[in-house]
Amino acid sequence: MNEFLSAIYTSPHWVFIALGGVLLIIELLGTGGYSLWSGISALIVGIIAWVIPVSWAFLWILFAIFTLLTAYVWWVWLKKHGGDKAQKGTLNQPQNDLLGITTEVVEAIHHGRGRVKIKDGTWSATCDHDVAVGEMVTVVGVDGIILKVVRVS
């Protein structure tokens, strides 16, 4: 047992590389990103400890700094690239992807109601004006499974 502890004490790089591996495996089990940045930070510290022999205390401080730094950089990247989609309110609303599509009327829109064709299906549609079969309309809104359309000028 004493030899094992001596081997660990003299090889901190393997401890941090193993810690990084364990944290990344835990991340694969579905922690939602909580272990990812700590695992990457542990691997970085393990590589640093392999190249530059430094004290254990300094390595743990580096590990804490790298964990905070990598998590912060990821947060900034998400903010910049639109990762905060919760504010848009489109969760579980894939029909909002239809907004802006120009399509053809397949069942005339009379008294505000009709049908339009999108891809291989048809959708109920409403419009403020009557629109004949074959005319082109653009989707401007979605109310459940009913599309709000306007005539293309």
Secondary structure, DSSP 8 states (H G I E B T S, - for coil): -HHHHHHHHH-HHHHHHHHHHHHHHHHHTT-TTTTHHHHHHHHHHHHHHHHS---HHHHHHHHHHHHHHHHHHHHHHHHHTT--GGGGT-TT-GGGGGTT-EEEEEEEEETTEEEEEETTEEEEEE-SS-B-TT-EEEEEEEETTEEEEEE--
